[in-house]
């Protein structure tokens, strides 16, 4: 009986069911803050979100003082580590538990490999080859002095902190080699950004620092690779094997892989058109394979990635385009994790004794002043003045992210303990943070301008002029009407077509005038060798394109490769080709690009105007409604931007800055195309009757003879242009109400009317029709030179003046396109309020116009906005004349710590950086 019962019980037993892991997440009690080795992604997302958010929050105030982002990334790590938030009970165990750091460190090191590849891409060895003499002479002193003093500091560190937990038993020689490299190395990527933000990259200081930084970087990485090799090698013969294999691998990359890679790029046309998806995949494969190889032979994986970056060509902007494909994800996700990991590994609480802080101060002192001394002496031996030399030494002392990479390698190789690692992290932060402010103080813009004039022999060291400044023959220019022979044109993608129409008026051939011919005959009779420079003087036009400098590596690389980048820029090429081909007089056209922060656009234009001694700076008003040149496809969904492009605050602020900063440097003309003045007007170019119909989208189905509905979509989105009467007469109207700006406007109108295809109409306000000797003399010259092509219209009041400016031309009935030139200065007759109607958006727009372009332009825009049917198709040019500064301040000898130099013209070579005084 018992046996039967047992058998029945065993037969009815329920088998055990193995359930799948819970998949419902928090609904089944999952706590996302608890690390799960089977699914580490959940906690990693929390960690990455905190790091990225804190880094961005810290970088916002630091960016205002031009500090690099690596400082914010390291500080974020220090705050999250044991130094600050780690002191809160439970914080580290909840957010950064030790078990979760393995995947965090893996992602951070993947980012480090990609970042070192980008660093290698950023280094253009052609700079090193073209300036190798000064590069190695500066870099040699800038590395040997810090290296020697670093070995001295290493002696004390080795005997004071040897044998600490977390360190490997290494010899003093290896430890001293590592500390010497850490002291001698310079952060090339951060250095490049500081030079760019301070607009020094294309100066003598910038060229020397850039080339010397490249040499320093390459030598530093080689020494660091040697140091890591010695640490990883168990015996001396093994270290020799690793070193020889590394050298052989470098030669293999340079002479076997690189030619094959370039062959692939040419076959896929990646050099001309940018890397294809396949080329990007091939490049990343080479990066990972090279990192794998250098890692298994005993050298750190980052060296393989760095060498592949150096191997990639820069021809055709390939390195820039490849960087644009990779950089965003790397810089926004991977790199912050790595440098935050550096901060997490930093424990300031370990620096708890006076001896330790004494070493911290000694490390900072040696790291900064040894680099300062080496760079300064190297630059001074190459003929630079002391202040330039100090600036170069200060820049070369920048440590930045390269130093942190070196320190992390030392920590992973167990060369450094956590305590010594923390000491050097503090040194890297201090030296990096102090670089930009010190350089701004040592080498300000006013000193750069003074030094440039002194080197050219135009002033002595006290600021006294040696060579008379250009423009002293202004009276002669005034009589001949040639008021602007050097034009600086701000090139924008959106305003290119309209500004080319305005430039065509300047480049038209000048017809000989009766007065000029008579004076020419008299001068030839008196002196047969007499020349007429104003008749033969070429018109110099420089197109200047401004590209916004961003935090991206590719943006900085564009500055480094600006010569090649400018020659291939389509906007510069289109401007130069069109201007050169649309002229019958002697015109010299050039184009240039500057990559600067958006807030530095006005300063950059002013610097270039001063450097080229420009007479007139032309700025087209934005057609996108913003400072950005690329128009949003749907105007950002904001119809007010489309209808009121003149009311944009950002671009209005830029124009205001341009007016103010050029007041004593050059005249300024802001050009507003007719398409911006009235949304109902068809787009046309000044001087032409070309019209473009607004592209419409028509997708209505129509029935044809077969009974099948077809979409007539062949014209969808097409902009239609009609032929322009480009050879017909053109009308230029000038308003004169008195003042320097209006007088300049009349003189500019006279210059544009030198060709017989232009009719000049001068509208003179009754209140200004007084005994003005300057205007009377100019009126006499105008009447004698232009004859019946100049018309004077007297206006008794505001309404009559505006009617004269905006009405169709009576003399040239075939053309309704009119260029109206007005001065920016305020005059009493326009002081009354401007009626704009009930529209609040129109009121805001005209208020912006009144503030930026002046009351005259505001009143004219208000009238055009009313859309009267008999108005001409008006474009507006608002000019501001150059004025002399109220006071002149000269710089005394020895100011800023610079000794007085010999007062005589100097010779200067941009390539070699030599200054002879």
LUMFI-732868 format. One record per residue (C-alpha): x, y, z. Coordinates in steps of 0.2 Angstrom, whole numbers, padded with zeros to 4 digits, always signed. Layout:
BEGIN
XYZ
...
END
This chain:
BEGIN
+0000+0000+0000
+0014+0012+0004
+0023+0008-0012
+0008+0012-0022
+0005+0028-0014
+0023+0034-0017
+0022+0029-0035
+0006+0039-0038
+0013+0054-0029
+0029+0054-0040
+0019+0052-0055
+0008+0068-0052
+0023+0079-0047
+0022+0096-0056
+0038+0100-0066
+0048+0116-0061
+0046+0130-0074
+0061+0142-0077
+0054+0160-0080
+0062+0173-0091
+0069+0188-0083
+0057+0202-0079
+0054+0213-0094
+0042+0226-0087
+0055+0237-0079
+0049+0248-0065
+0032+0240-0066
+0040+0224-0059
+0050+0233-0046
+0066+0238-0056
+0077+0251-0048
+0086+0260-0062
+0099+0267-0050
+0105+0249-0045
+0119+0243-0057
+0114+0227-0066
+0129+0218-0075
+0116+0210-0087
+0110+0227-0093
+0123+0241-0089
+0115+0253-0101
+0102+0259-0089
+0114+0266-0076
+0126+0272-0090
+0112+0283-0097
+0110+0291-0080
+0129+0294-0078
+0131+0301-0095
+0116+0312-0094
+0123+0319-0077
+0140+0322-0084
+0135+0330-0100
+0122+0341-0092
+0134+0347-0078
+0148+0350-0091
+0137+0361-0102
+0131+0371-0087
+0149+0374-0082
+0155+0378-0099
+0142+0392-0102
+0150+0405-0090
+0168+0399-0095
+0164+0402-0113
+0161+0420-0110
+0179+0422-0104
+0186+0412-0119
+0191+0397-0108
+0192+0380-0117
+0178+0367-0114
+0190+0354-0106
+0191+0365-0090
+0172+0363-0088
+0173+0344-0092
+0187+0341-0079
+0178+0352-0066
+0162+0342-0068
+0172+0326-0065
+0180+0334-0049
+0162+0339-0043
+0155+0322-0046
+0170+0313-0039
+0176+0310-0021
+0182+0328-0019
+0164+0336-0018
+0148+0326-0021
+0157+0310-0017
+0157+0316+0001
+0138+0315+0002
+0134+0298+0009
+0127+0286-0004
+0130+0297-0019
+0145+0287-0026
+0137+0270-0022
+0120+0276-0031
+0127+0285-0046
+0145+0279-0049
+0147+0262-0040
+0164+0254-0043
+0156+0239-0052
+0148+0251-0065
+0165+0260-0069
+0171+0246-0081
+0158+0250-0095
+0159+0269-0091
+0178+0268-0093
+0176+0257-0109
+0165+0270-0118
+0177+0284-0112
+0192+0275-0119
+0183+0272-0136
+0180+0291-0136
+0198+0294-0132
+0204+0284-0147
+0192+0293-0158
+0198+0310-0151
+0216+0306-0153
+0212+0302-0171
+0204+0319-0173
+0219+0327-0165
+0230+0319-0178
+0219+0325-0192
+0220+0342-0185
+0239+0343-0186
+0244+0348-0203
+0263+0343-0205
+0265+0355-0220
+0266+0369-0208
+0280+0360-0199
+0289+0357-0215
+0287+0375-0222
+0293+0383-0206
+0304+0369-0198
+0318+0381-0194
+0309+0392-0182
+0297+0378-0176
+0311+0367-0170
+0322+0381-0163
+0307+0387-0153
+0301+0370-0148
+0319+0364-0144
+0321+0377-0130
+0303+0375-0125
+0305+0357-0122
+0322+0355-0115
+0321+0368-0101
+0304+0361-0094
+0310+0343-0097
+0326+0347-0087
+0317+0355-0073
+0304+0342-0073
+0317+0329-0069
+0323+0339-0055
+0305+0340-0048
+0303+0321-0051
+0318+0317-0040
+0308+0325-0025
+0292+0317-0030
+0299+0300-0032
+0308+0299-0015
+0293+0307-0006
+0278+0297-0014
+0286+0281-0020
+0278+0265-0015
+0260+0273-0013
+0245+0261-0016
+0241+0259-0034
+0259+0262-0041
+0270+0249-0049
+0288+0247-0044
+0297+0257-0057
+0315+0264-0058
+0318+0283-0056
+0323+0284-0074
+0306+0279-0081
+0297+0290-0068
+0308+0305-0072
+0305+0302-0091
+0287+0303-0088
+0287+0318-0077
+0298+0327-0089
+0286+0323-0104
+0272+0329-0093
+0281+0346-0090
+0287+0348-0108
+0271+0344-0118
+0260+0357-0125
+0241+0355-0129
+0240+0358-0147
+0221+0357-0149
+0217+0369-0135
+0231+0380-0141
+0224+0381-0158
+0207+0386-0151
+0214+0400-0140
+0224+0407-0155
+0208+0407-0165
+0197+0415-0152
+0210+0429-0149
+0212+0431-0168
+0230+0427-0167
+0231+0412-0178
+0237+0421-0194
+0248+0433-0185
+0267+0431-0183
+0264+0425-0165
+0251+0413-0171
+0261+0405-0185
+0276+0402-0173
+0266+0395-0160
+0256+0384-0172
+0271+0377-0180
+0281+0375-0163
+0266+0367-0155
+0265+0354-0169
+0283+0350-0167
+0281+0349-0148
+0266+0338-0149
+0274+0325-0161
+0290+0324-0151
+0280+0323-0135
+0269+0309-0141
+0285+0299-0146
+0293+0301-0129
+0277+0296-0121
+0276+0281-0131
+0293+0277-0126
+0289+0279-0108
+0274+0268-0109
+0284+0255-0118
+0298+0255-0105
+0284+0253-0091
+0276+0238-0100
+0292+0229-0105
+0298+0217-0092
+0316+0218-0099
+0327+0230-0108
+0328+0219-0124
+0309+0218-0124
+0308+0237-0124
+0320+0238-0138
+0309+0226-0148
+0293+0236-0145
+0302+0252-0150
+0309+0245-0166
+0292+0237-0171
+0284+0254-0167
+0296+0263-0179
+0293+0250-0192
+0274+0251-0190
+0275+0270-0192
+0285+0268-0208
+0273+0255-0215
+0259+0268-0212
+0268+0282-0220
+0275+0273-0236
+0262+0258-0239
+0246+0262-0231
+0245+0281-0235
+0248+0279-0254
+0235+0265-0255
+0223+0275-0245
+0225+0291-0256
+0223+0279-0271
+0206+0274-0264
+0201+0292-0261
+0205+0297-0279
+0195+0282-0286
+0180+0287-0275
+0182+0306-0278
+0183+0308-0260
+0196+0322-0261
+0185+0333-0272
+0168+0329-0265
+0171+0324-0247
+0172+0306-0240
+0159+0294-0245
+0151+0282-0232
+0162+0268-0238
+0178+0279-0235
+0172+0284-0218
+0169+0266-0214
+0186+0262-0221
+0195+0276-0210
+0186+0270-0194
+0192+0252-0198
+0210+0258-0200
+0209+0268-0183
+0202+0253-0174
+0215+0241-0182
+0229+0253-0179
+0224+0255-0160
+0223+0236-0158
+0240+0234-0165
+0249+0247-0155
+0240+0240-0140
+0245+0222-0142
+0263+0227-0145
+0264+0236-0128
+0261+0254-0133
+0245+0263-0129
+0230+0261-0141
+0229+0280-0143
+0245+0281-0152
+0239+0270-0166
+0224+0281-0169
+0235+0297-0168
+0246+0290-0182
+0231+0286-0193
+0225+0304-0191
+0243+0311-0196
+0242+0299-0211
+0226+0306-0218
+0229+0319-0232
+0223+0337-0231
+0221+0340-0249
+0205+0347-0255
+0199+0349-0237
+0197+0331-0235
+0203+0331-0217
+0190+0345-0213
+0176+0335-0221
+0181+0319-0213
+0181+0328-0196
+0164+0335-0199
+0157+0317-0201
+0164+0311-0184
+0167+0326-0172
+0149+0329-0165
+0146+0313-0157
+0164+0312-0151
+0165+0329-0143
+0147+0329-0136
+0146+0312-0128
+0163+0302-0128
+0176+0316-0124
+0166+0323-0109
+0165+0306-0102
+0184+0303-0103
+0188+0320-0095
+0175+0318-0082
+0183+0301-0078
+0199+0311-0075
+0190+0322-0062
+0182+0307-0054
+0199+0299-0052
+0205+0316-0044
+0203+0317-0025
+0208+0334-0018
+0205+0327+0000
+0222+0318-0002
+0231+0334-0003
+0231+0336+0016
+0248+0342+0021
+0259+0357+0019
+0272+0346+0011
+0260+0340-0002
+0254+0358-0006
+0272+0363-0007
+0274+0351-0021
+0258+0356-0029
+0265+0374-0030
+0282+0369-0036
+0274+0358-0050
+0263+0373-0056
+0278+0385-0055
+0290+0374-0065
+0276+0369-0077
+0272+0387-0081
+0288+0397-0079
+0299+0384-0087
+0288+0384-0103
+0287+0403-0102
+0306+0404-0102
+0309+0391-0115
+0296+0399-0127
+0302+0417-0124
+0320+0413-0127
+0317+0403-0142
+0306+0417-0150
+0318+0431-0144
+0333+0422-0153
+0323+0422-0169
+0322+0441-0168
+0305+0445-0161
+0303+0459-0148
+0301+0455-0130
+0282+0457-0128
+0279+0445-0143
+0291+0433-0136
+0283+0433-0119
+0266+0430-0128
+0273+0415-0137
+0280+0408-0121
+0264+0410-0112
+0254+0401-0126
+0267+0387-0126
+0264+0384-0107
+0246+0379-0111
+0243+0361-0105
+0225+0357-0108
+0217+0341-0113
+0234+0333-0120
+0241+0335-0102
+0226+0326-0095
+0228+0312-0108
+0246+0310-0103
+0241+0310-0084
+0228+0297-0087
+0240+0286-0096
+0252+0288-0081
+0238+0283-0069
+0233+0268-0079
+0251+0262-0081
+0253+0264-0062
+0267+0277-0064
+0257+0290-0054
+0247+0287-0038
+0230+0295-0035
+0238+0308-0025
+0252+0313-0038
+0239+0312-0052
+0228+0325-0042
+0243+0336-0041
+0246+0337-0059
+0227+0338-0063
+0227+0354-0053
+0243+0360-0062
+0234+0357-0079
+0219+0367-0074
+0228+0382-0068
+0240+0383-0083
+0226+0381-0095
+0214+0393-0087
+0227+0407-0086
+0233+0406-0104
+0219+0416-0113
+0218+0430-0100
+0237+0432-0099
+0239+0433-0118
+0225+0445-0119
+0234+0456-0107
+0251+0454-0115
+0246+0456-0133
+0230+0466-0135
+0224+0473-0151
+0231+0490-0149
+0248+0484-0146
+0247+0472-0162
+0242+0487-0172
+0256+0498-0166
+0269+0484-0168
+0262+0481-0186
+0264+0500-0190
+0282+0500-0182
+0287+0485-0192
+0282+0493-0208
+0292+0509-0204
+0277+0520-0203
+0279+0525-0185
+0293+0526-0173
+0292+0517-0156
+0284+0532-0148
+0270+0532-0160
+0276+0547-0170
+0272+0545-0189
+0287+0542-0201
+0279+0540-0217
+0263+0551-0220
+0247+0541-0219
+0238+0538-0235
+0223+0549-0239
+0232+0565-0237
+0227+0570-0254
+0208+0570-0250
+0206+0587-0257
+0212+0581-0274
+0201+0565-0273
+0187+0577-0269
+0189+0588-0284
+0190+0573-0296
+0176+0564-0287
+0186+0548-0284
+0181+0546-0266
+0183+0527-0264
+0197+0518-0273
+0199+0504-0260
+0183+0494-0256
+0180+0481-0243
+0165+0471-0246
+0157+0460-0233
+0152+0444-0243
+0136+0435-0238
+0128+0420-0247
+0111+0428-0246
+0116+0445-0252
+0129+0440-0265
+0118+0444-0281
+0112+0461-0274
+0129+0467-0269
+0136+0462-0286
+0124+0473-0294
+0130+0488-0283
+0148+0484-0286
+0145+0484-0305
+0142+0503-0303
+0159+0505-0296
+0168+0495-0309
+0160+0503-0324
+0173+0513-0335
+0176+0531-0331
+0172+0543-0345
+0185+0557-0347
+0177+0573-0341
+0179+0590-0349
+0187+0597-0333
+0199+0583-0332
+0203+0584-0351
+0207+0602-0350
+0218+0601-0335
+0226+0586-0343
+0231+0597-0358
+0237+0611-0348
+0248+0600-0337
+0255+0591-0352
+0259+0608-0360
+0267+0614-0344
+0276+0597-0340
+0276+0583-0353
+0280+0570-0340
+0266+0574-0328
+0255+0560-0324
+0237+0559-0318
+0237+0546-0304
+0218+0548-0301
+0214+0545-0319
+0224+0529-0319
+0223+0523-0301
+0215+0506-0301
+0200+0502-0291
+0205+0489-0277
+0190+0478-0271
+0192+0465-0258
+0178+0453-0254
+0179+0447-0236
+0169+0433-0230
+0165+0430-0212
+0162+0412-0206
+0157+0409-0188
+0169+0400-0177
+0161+0386-0167
+0167+0374-0154
+0169+0360-0168
+0187+0354-0172
+0182+0357-0191
+0179+0375-0188
+0196+0377-0181
+0204+0367-0194
+0196+0379-0207
+0206+0393-0199
+0222+0383-0199
+0220+0379-0218
+0212+0396-0222
+0223+0398-0238
+0217+0382-0246
+0199+0385-0239
+0197+0402-0246
+0204+0398-0264
+0190+0384-0265
+0176+0394-0257
+0162+0396-0270
+0156+0413-0263
+0173+0420-0265
+0176+0413-0282
+0159+0419-0288
+0162+0436-0282
+0180+0437-0289
+0175+0430-0306
+0159+0441-0308
+0168+0457-0302
+0183+0454-0313
+0173+0450-0329
+0160+0464-0327
+0172+0479-0328
+0180+0489-0342
+0191+0499-0330
+0207+0494-0321
+0201+0484-0306
+0211+0473-0294
+0199+0460-0285
+0204+0449-0271
+0195+0438-0259
+0198+0432-0241
+0189+0422-0228
+0190+0424-0209
+0183+0411-0197
+0179+0421-0181
+0166+0420-0167
+0150+0429-0172
+0152+0442-0159
+0169+0447-0167
+0162+0450-0184
+0162+0469-0183
+0180+0469-0175
+0187+0458-0189
+0180+0469-0202
+0187+0484-0193
+0204+0476-0192
+0204+0472-0210
+0199+0489-0215
+0213+0496-0206
+0225+0484-0213
+0220+0487-0231
+0218+0506-0228
+0200+0504-0235
+0190+0520-0241
+0173+0512-0240
+0166+0496-0232
+0151+0489-0240
+0139+0478-0230
+0123+0470-0237
+0108+0469-0226
+0104+0451-0222
+0091+0443-0233
+0088+0428-0221
+0083+0440-0207
+0097+0433-0196
+0116+0434-0196
+0116+0416-0203
+0118+0416-0221
+0108+0400-0224
+0090+0404-0226
+0078+0392-0217
+0067+0382-0229
+0051+0388-0221
+0058+0403-0212
+0058+0394-0196
+0039+0394-0197
+0039+0413-0192
+0031+0423-0205
+0036+0439-0196
+0054+0435-0201
+0049+0434-0219
+0040+0450-0219
+0051+0461-0208
+0069+0456-0211
+0074+0473-0207
+0069+0471-0189
+0081+0457-0184
+0090+0462-0168
+0105+0452-0171
+0110+0458-0188
+0104+0476-0183
+0117+0475-0168
+0130+0469-0180
+0127+0484-0192
+0127+0496-0177
+0144+0489-0172
+0151+0490-0189
+0146+0509-0190
+0153+0513-0173
+0170+0503-0175
+0173+0510-0192
+0169+0528-0188
+0188+0534-0188
+0194+0520-0199
+0184+0520-0215
+0167+0526-0223
+0153+0513-0221
+0139+0509-0233
+0125+0498-0228
+0115+0492-0244
+0097+0487-0242
+0090+0478-0258
+0074+0483-0265
+0067+0465-0261
+0069+0469-0243
+0060+0486-0243
+0044+0480-0249
+0037+0462-0249
+0026+0465-0263
+0040+0471-0274
+0048+0458-0286
+0066+0455-0283
+0078+0465-0293
+0096+0470-0294
+0101+0489-0293
+0103+0496-0310
+0093+0482-0318
+0075+0479-0323
+0077+0461-0319
+0062+0453-0310
+0060+0436-0302
+0043+0429-0300
+0039+0422-0283
+0040+0403-0284
+0024+0395-0281
+0019+0377-0278
+0005+0371-0289
+0000+0353-0287
-0018+0353-0293
-0022+0339-0305
-0028+0343-0322
-0038+0332-0335
-0030+0330-0352
-0037+0324-0368
-0034+0305-0363
-0045+0308-0348
-0031+0304-0336
-0027+0317-0323
-0009+0323-0323
+0000+0335-0311
+0008+0350-0320
+0023+0350-0308
+0037+0355-0320
+0037+0372-0313
+0035+0368-0294
+0048+0378-0284
+0056+0387-0299
+0061+0405-0298
+0059+0413-0315
+0070+0427-0320
+0068+0439-0335
+0082+0447-0345
+0089+0463-0338
+0092+0479-0347
+0110+0478-0340
+0116+0490-0353
+0102+0503-0351
+0104+0519-0341
+0104+0518-0322
+0098+0531-0309
+0107+0536-0293
+0098+0548-0282
+0107+0557-0267
+0098+0566-0253
+0108+0581-0246
+0102+0589-0230
+0119+0595-0224
+0133+0587-0214
+0148+0576-0217
+0138+0560-0221
+0127+0569-0234
+0143+0577-0242
+0151+0560-0243
+0135+0553-0251
+0135+0566-0264
+0154+0563-0268
+0150+0544-0269
+0136+0547-0281
+0147+0558-0292
+0160+0543-0292
+0146+0531-0298
+0140+0543-0311
+0158+0544-0320
+0151+0532-0333
+0139+0539-0346
+0126+0525-0341
+0122+0533-0325
+0110+0548-0322
+0113+0557-0305
+0099+0566-0296
+0104+0576-0281
+0089+0581-0270
+0093+0596-0260
+0083+0601-0245
+0078+0619-0244
+0086+0622-0227
+0102+0615-0233
+0102+0626-0248
+0113+0639-0240
+0131+0645-0242
+0139+0629-0240
+0157+0631-0248
+0160+0612-0249
+0144+0608-0257
+0145+0623-0269
+0162+0618-0275
+0157+0600-0277
+0141+0606-0287
+0152+0616-0298
+0163+0601-0302
+0147+0590-0304
+0139+0602-0317
+0155+0604-0327
+0160+0586-0327
+0143+0577-0329
+0133+0590-0339
+0115+0586-0342
+0118+0569-0333
+0116+0577-0316
+0100+0585-0310
+0097+0596-0295
+0080+0595-0287
+0075+0607-0273
+0064+0601-0260
+0054+0613-0249
+0048+0601-0236
+0050+0582-0231
+0035+0576-0241
+0042+0584-0257
+0060+0577-0254
+0053+0559-0251
+0042+0561-0267
+0057+0566-0277
+0068+0551-0270
+0055+0538-0273
+0046+0543-0289
+0051+0535-0306
+0064+0544-0315
+0058+0557-0328
+0074+0557-0339
+0075+0538-0339
+0058+0531-0341
+0063+0514-0347
+0070+0510-0329
+0061+0510-0313
+0076+0504-0303
+0083+0517-0292
+0098+0518-0280
+0095+0530-0266
+0110+0536-0256
+0107+0544-0240
+0118+0549-0225
+0116+0541-0208
+0117+0557-0198
+0102+0564-0190
+0094+0580-0198
+0081+0591-0191
+0068+0589-0205
+0066+0571-0201
+0065+0573-0182
+0046+0571-0183
+0038+0555-0179
+0036+0542-0193
+0019+0536-0197
+0019+0517-0200
+0001+0512-0198
-0008+0500-0186
+0004+0486-0189
+0014+0483-0173
+0027+0472-0183
+0030+0487-0195
+0032+0498-0180
+0045+0487-0173
+0054+0486-0189
+0054+0504-0192
+0060+0507-0175
+0075+0496-0178
+0078+0505-0194
+0078+0522-0186
+0090+0516-0172
+0102+0508-0184
+0102+0517-0201
+0095+0533-0195
+0079+0544-0197
+0081+0547-0215
+0082+0528-0219
+0067+0525-0207
+0056+0538-0216
+0060+0531-0233
+0057+0514-0228
+0040+0519-0220
+0035+0527-0237
+0040+0512-0247
+0031+0500-0235
+0015+0510-0239
+0016+0502-0256
+0011+0517-0267
+0009+0511-0285
+0019+0525-0293
+0034+0522-0282
+0051+0517-0291
+0059+0500-0287
+0070+0507-0274
+0086+0500-0266
+0094+0510-0252
+0112+0513-0248
+0115+0522-0231
+0133+0529-0229
+0143+0536-0214
+0158+0546-0218
+0175+0543-0210
+0178+0556-0196
+0195+0560-0187
+0196+0555-0169
+0193+0569-0156
+0210+0565-0148
+0225+0556-0153
+0234+0546-0140
+0252+0539-0143
+0260+0525-0134
+0276+0529-0124
+0291+0519-0126
+0293+0504-0114
+0274+0503-0111
+0268+0486-0106
+0286+0481-0101
+0293+0483-0119
+0310+0492-0120
+0312+0506-0132
+0319+0501-0148
+0328+0510-0162
+0318+0523-0171
+0320+0518-0189
+0310+0508-0202
+0311+0490-0200
+0312+0474-0211
+0300+0460-0207
+0297+0443-0214
+0281+0434-0211
+0289+0417-0215
+0304+0418-0204
+0296+0429-0191
+0312+0440-0190
+0311+0458-0186
+0326+0470-0189
+0326+0486-0179
END
